[in-house]
Amino acid sequence: MLGIVTTSYAYSIWYQGGKYPTYIHFHANSTFDPASKTAFDLGFDQWNYYSSKPASLWLDRGSDINHNNFPYSNSQNDITKGERGTGPSSVLMGTYVVSSVFNKRGNLAINEVDIDVNTSYKWANSSLSDRYDIQNCFTHEVGHAYGLYHSIVSGATMQPNACLAEVSKRTIELDDKNGIKYIYTTLNPLTY
């Protein structure tokens, strides 16, 4: 793991006296097709079931939304899409911290985060040779929502680049698990 961004909103709530388990919902735009929504669920599942985070911190997909504003400060986490361009500064899919707070330990914690799919690129829910795989990229973005930065380790889901037809980042790897473990046990230990 190269570094971290911040710890997730779930951790912030826990330290501010919230009850656990803590479920943080992301609201997808209603125009995503069912296969893409399933890909989002599977991306969340990788981190929820297979990472080294506390079991009580859980990200998932909640009810749909009817806007594509990105980023959008509305006190909830959104999954949006729109044509954002294909120039040198464009991204395939991006995670944006809309707001953050300092928790009781003085660490910066995400308060609201949105994920956006750039539809200027071609997408699929498979390894089609001329398209990017939604689940592959979304699983990477969920890692950012949990607080991970990009990794320099070959094969890690949190490596910064995605390729056409790539599906290897649909699952998380040891480096990704170690990054989550570092954030939620070493950097900010949780005691139940």
C-alpha positions in Angstrom: 0.0 0.0 0.0 1.5 3.3 -1.0 -0.6 5.5 1.3 -4.0 6.3 2.6 -6.6 9.0 2.0 -8.7 9.0 5.1 -10.7 6.5 7.1 -14.2 5.9 6.1 -17.4 7.5 7.3 -18.3 4.3 9.3 -15.2 4.7 11.4 -16.1 8.4 12.0 -19.5 7.5 13.2 -18.2 4.8 15.5 -15.8 7.2 17.2 -18.4 9.8 17.6 -20.5 7.4 19.7 -22.6 5.8 17.1 -23.9 2.2 17.5 -22.4 -0.7 15.6 -22.8 -2.4 13.2 -22.6 0.6 11.0 -24.0 0.3 7.5 -23.1 3.0 5.0 -25.3 3.1 1.9 -24.4 4.3 -1.6 -27.3 5.4 -3.8 -27.0 4.6 -7.5 -28.6 6.6 -10.2 -31.8 4.8 -11.3 -30.7 4.7 -14.9 -27.9 2.2 -14.3 -29.0 -1.2 -15.8 -29.5 -4.1 -13.4 -26.3 -5.8 -14.4 -24.3 -2.7 -13.4 -26.1 -2.5 -10.1 -25.2 -6.1 -9.5 -21.6 -5.3 -10.3 -21.7 -2.5 -7.7 -23.0 -5.0 -5.1 -20.3 -7.5 -6.0 -17.6 -4.8 -5.7 -18.9 -3.9 -2.2 -19.0 -7.6 -1.3 -15.3 -8.0 -2.0 -14.4 -5.5 0.7 -17.2 -6.4 3.1 -16.5 -10.1 3.2 -12.8 -10.5 2.3 -10.9 -7.6 3.7 -9.3 -7.2 7.2 -11.6 -4.4 8.3 -13.8 -4.8 11.4 -17.0 -6.8 10.5 -19.2 -4.0 11.8 -18.1 -1.5 9.1 -20.1 -2.2 6.0 -20.7 -0.4 2.7 -23.5 -1.4 0.4 -26.0 -0.1 -2.1 -29.2 1.6 -0.8 -32.1 3.1 -2.7 -31.8 4.7 -6.1 -31.4 8.4 -6.8 -32.6 10.4 -9.8 -29.7 12.8 -10.3 -26.3 12.6 -12.0 -24.6 15.7 -10.3 -21.0 14.9 -9.4 -19.8 15.7 -6.9 -23.0 16.5 -5.1 -23.2 17.6 -1.4 -26.5 16.1 -0.1 -25.4 14.3 3.0 -25.5 10.9 1.3 -23.1 8.8 -0.8 -24.0 8.7 -4.5 -23.0 6.6 -7.5 -23.5 8.8 -10.6 -22.7 8.7 -14.3 -22.2 11.2 -17.0 -20.0 12.2 -20.0 -17.0 13.7 -18.3 -14.6 13.7 -21.3 -11.7 11.6 -22.4 -8.9 14.1 -22.2 -5.6 13.7 -20.4 -7.0 14.9 -17.1 -10.2 12.7 -17.3 -10.8 9.6 -15.2 -12.7 6.4 -16.1 -14.4 6.2 -12.7 -13.7 8.5 -9.8 -14.2 8.8 -6.1 -14.6 12.2 -4.6 -14.6 13.0 -0.9 -17.4 15.6 -0.6 -16.9 16.4 3.0 -14.8 15.1 5.9 -14.4 15.6 9.7 -11.8 15.1 12.3 -12.8 12.3 14.7 -12.1 12.1 18.4 -8.6 10.8 17.8 -7.8 13.7 15.6 -7.7 11.7 12.3 -9.4 12.9 9.2 -12.5 10.8 8.5 -14.7 10.8 5.4 -18.1 12.2 6.0 -19.6 12.0 2.5 -18.1 10.4 -0.6 -19.5 10.0 -4.2 -18.4 7.7 -7.0 -18.8 8.6 -10.6 -18.7 6.5 -13.8 -17.5 8.5 -16.8 -19.7 7.4 -19.7 -17.5 9.0 -22.3 -15.7 5.7 -22.1 -17.2 2.4 -23.3 -18.4 0.1 -20.4 -19.5 -3.5 -20.1 -20.2 -6.1 -17.4 -17.7 -8.5 -18.9 -14.3 -8.7 -20.4 -15.2 -7.4 -23.9 -12.0 -6.4 -25.6 -13.0 -2.8 -26.5 -14.6 -1.9 -23.1 -13.9 -1.3 -19.5 -15.4 -3.7 -16.9 -17.7 -1.9 -14.4 -17.1 -4.3 -11.5 -13.3 -4.2 -12.1 -13.2 -0.4 -11.8 -15.9 -0.1 -9.1 -14.2 -2.6 -6.7 -11.1 -0.3 -6.9 -13.2 2.8 -6.2 -14.8 1.1 -3.1 -11.3 0.7 -1.8 -11.0 4.5 -1.9 -14.3 4.9 -0.1 -12.9 2.8 2.7 -9.8 5.1 2.8 -7.2 3.5 0.6 -4.9 5.3 -1.7 -3.2 3.8 -4.8 -0.9 0.9 -4.5 2.5 0.3 -6.2 2.2 -3.4 -5.7 1.8 -5.4 -8.9 -1.6 -7.1 -9.1 -3.2 -5.1 -6.3 -6.8 -3.9 -6.9 -5.7 -0.5 -5.7 -3.2 -0.1 -8.6 -4.1 3.2 -10.3 -4.6 2.0 -13.9 -7.3 0.0 -15.6 -7.0 -1.7 -19.0 -9.7 -2.5 -21.6 -11.2 -6.0 -20.9 -9.5 -6.2 -17.5 -11.3 -8.2 -14.8 -8.4 -9.0 -12.4 -9.4 -6.2 -10.0 -12.9 -7.6 -9.4 -11.3 -9.3 -6.4 -9.1 -7.8 -3.7 -5.6 -9.0 -3.1 -3.2 -9.3 -0.1 -1.9 -5.8 -0.5 -5.4 -4.4 -0.5 -6.3 -6.4 2.6 -3.1 -5.3 4.4 -4.0 -1.6 3.6 -7.4 -2.0 5.2 -5.9 -3.8 8.2 -3.4 -1.0 8.6 -6.1 1.7 8.5 -8.6 0.0 10.8 -6.3 -1.8 13.3 -2.8 -0.2 13.3 -3.5 3.4 12.5 -6.9 3.7 14.3 -7.4 0.7 16.6 -11.0 -0.2 17.3 -11.7 -1.8 20.7 -15.1 -3.4 21.2 
